[in-house]
Amino acid sequence: MTDWLSLEEVADLVESQSTLALGGLSLYRRPIAFIRALLQKPQPPQKLTLLSFTCGYGADLMVGAGCIESVRTVYFGLEAFGLAPMFTHHANRGSLTIVEETETSLVMGLRARVMGVGSLPATAWQGTSLFDLRPDVQTIVEPYTGDSLTAFPAVSVDVCVLHALEADEAGNVAINNNLAIDQLLVYASDVVIVTAEKRVPQIKPAPHKTIIPATGIDYIALAEKGAMPTSCYPLYPLCGRELVAYSEKASSADGFQDYLGKWLAES
């Protein structure tokens, strides 16, 4: 059964030293309101492993706030708005552990988790130097053909957080069709939290909607405009002005702290 909680209550579900996955893609449909609630806690969680298909604005805020110990992602940046300043700063200092991922390694690892197996094989990475960066990824021999395959280890997720267009009384949620790996995260994670723009009696199917059934959702919290300044199509576009301001102000440690303080003071 899906429970409805406040943003503050779902933020309390993330514990230090856990793996937190964020849904959405780059600057699109990111759970920013949840991240604000998490960072507004008197003692935000520490030493988190952050997992996301791509990381952007919200993830960079968490890195700068000192919550993240390691990152598993395919990309970390602000797209047309430049580098992610806090990620760049901490990665260059060596104060952030970066687990090198590709689209295949992350997706295969999550699929292995869903299937309850230790790894899944693929032809990817063969003939590359990626194994030097990831000694935990092994080459195996396919028993029927004798081919060399890459065994991508299962990836576990303690909590994942997605942002949705709407959620209904039964606990079903609708996201837009910019899916990234959100559907996979739902079934690979121990706890699934969804922040939703609105609560409706029943979700009405539409071409721009993908519905995730209530069976995959543990908790829902209302968060109107909860993805801002990232976009939430078709409800609102990304706010380029805010992303430019962040990129400029967060280019130094003092500038970031000033930005973060003002951002956290917003309702």
N, C-alpha and C positions, 0 to 999 in steps of 0.2 A: 504494500500500500504506500502511495506517495504522500508525504507530509508537506504542508505549507508552513514555511517559517519566514522570519524576517531576515533581511540581509545580515544583520548582526549575528543572528543565530546560526546561519549557515557558515559564516566566517569562522565561528568557533569550532567547526568540525575539522579544520585543518590543523594538524599537530606538527610541532617541530620535528625535523629529520624524516619527514614523509615525502612521498613523491606526489606532486600536484601537477595535473595536466590541465591545460587551458584549451578550450575549443575555439573555433573560428579560424581565420586565415589572415596573417599579416595585419592589415588595417581594416579588417572586415569582420563584423559581428563578434567582437571580443568582449569578455565579461568584465568590463571596466568598473562598473558599480560594485561588483563583488571585490575586486582588487582594492578599491577605496575602503570598503568596509573592513577588509583584512588588515590594511595598513593603519587604519584608525584605531585598532585595538591597542589598549595600554601596553601590551607585550605581544607584538606580532610574532608569528612562528618564525623560527630560525633554522638554518641549515637545511633548507628545502632543496629537493631535486625538482627542477622545473622541466616539464616535458610538454612540448607543443610541436605540431608539424612545422609551423613557422612562428617566430617570436617577433613582437613589435613593441608598440607603445606601452601597454600594460605590463608586459614582462620586463621592460627596461626600468619601469618605476620600481618593481619589486627587487631587481638587482641593485639599483641605487639605494634602496631603503635597507639593504643588508640582510634580506630574507633568504637569498638564494646562495646555495653552496655549489651546486652543479647544474648544468644545462644540457638537455638532450633535445636537439632540434636540427632541422635541415637548413634553416636560415634565420638570422637575427638582424633586423634592421628596420628602417622606416620607409622603405621603398623610395619613392621620388623625393622624400623629405630628408634623405641622407642616412648616415650611420646611426645606430642606436648608441647614444653617447655613453651611457653608464655601462652597458655591456662592453663597448670598445675599451673604456677606461680600465675596468676590472680584468678583462681578458688580457690586455697588454701588461698589466701589473702581475699577472699570474695568480691573482686572488680568487679566481673563478675556475672551477673544473669544467671543462668542455668535453662532453662525450660526442665524438664525431658520428653524425648520422647522415644517411642518405634517405631518399624517399622509400627505397626498398627495405633498408635495414629497419627503419622505424615501423613501417607497416607490417612487415613479416614478423617482427618481434611482438607486436600487439596481437596479430592473428594467432601466433603460437600461444599467447596467454589465453585468448578466447577459447582455443581448442584444448587447452589443458595439457600441452606438450612442452618439452623443454626447449625445442627449437623447430624451425621450419627451413627446408632447403630451397635454394634458388641458384640460378646460374650467375647472378649479379656478383660483382667484385672480383671474379676470377680474372687473373692477369693484371690486377692493379696493386698499388702499394697501400691500399686502405687497411690491409691486415696489420701493417706496422703501427697504425694509429689505434687499432682496436684488437688487442691480443685476445680478448674474450670471444672473438668471432673465429670459428674454426672451419677448416676445409674438411669435407667428408667425401667418401667414395659412394656413388650411387650403386646399390648392390646388383641391379639388373643390367645396367649398361656399362658400368665401370667409369662413368664420367665423374670428374671432380666438381663438387657443388659446395656452395657456401651455406653453412648451418647458422642461421641467425637466431641468437638466443631469445627466449621469451622476455618480454618487457612487462614488469608489473607496475600498476598505478594504484595508489591508495585512494586519491580523490580526484575526480575530474569535474570541471565547471564549464558549462556551455551557456550561451545566451540565446534566447529564443524570441520569436515574434509574438508568441502567445502560448498560454497553457489553459487547459480546460478543467472542469470540475472533477473529471475522472483521473486527471494526472497526465494525460497525453500532452505532448508539446509539439509545436510546429517551428521548424527553423527554415531559413530560405535555402535555395538550391546551391548556394556556395558552401558545399558540405565540408570541404577539407577532409579530416578523418574523424569527424564528430560521431558518426554512427559507430565506428569501430571503437572509439574511446568509451562509449556507453557500456559496451559489453566486455571491455577489457579492464574496467575499473571496479574497485571494491565499493566505492561510494560515488554516486552520480548526483551532482547538484545542477539545477537549471535556474538561471535568472530569466524572467520573462517580462516582456514589455507590458502585457496585460493578461487579465484572467477573464476567460469567456465560458459560457455554459457548455458549449461544445465546439470543437474546431471544425470549421467548414473547409473541405478540400479546395485547393486553388492551384493553378499551374506553378506559382512561385513558391509553393510550400512543400516541404518534406516533413512528414509526421513521424515522430518517434513515440512509440507506445509507452503507456504508463509503466508497463512491466520492467522497463529499463531505467526508470527514474526513481531516485530515493527521496529527494527534497526539491521543492520549488520555492523561489522567493520572487516577489514582484520587484521590478526595477525598470520604471519608465525611463526611456532614453538611456538605458543601462549600458549601452555599447559606446556612447559618445566619449571621446571625439572620433572613434572609429565608426564605420557605417553600419547600418542595419537595413539593407534593402528589403522591401520597397518603402520603409517608413522614413528613413532619413539618410543623407549622404555623410561621408566623413567630413570633419571640420578641418580643412587645410590650415586655416589661420592658427588654430590651437596647436597643431602638429609642428608648424614652423616655429611658433613661440617656444615649444618644448625643446626642439632641436637646438635653438639658439641659446636658451637660458641654461640648459643642462649640459652645456659643453665644458663646464667647470664644476668641481665638487661643491663650491659655495653656491654657484648658480642653481645647481640641482636642489640643494637643501632649501633654498628660498622658494623655488618652484613647488617642491613637494609640500612644504608647510602651507602655502596658499591653496594648493589643490586639495589637501586633506581637510582644510577648513570649510570647503564648499559643501553644501548639503547634497 
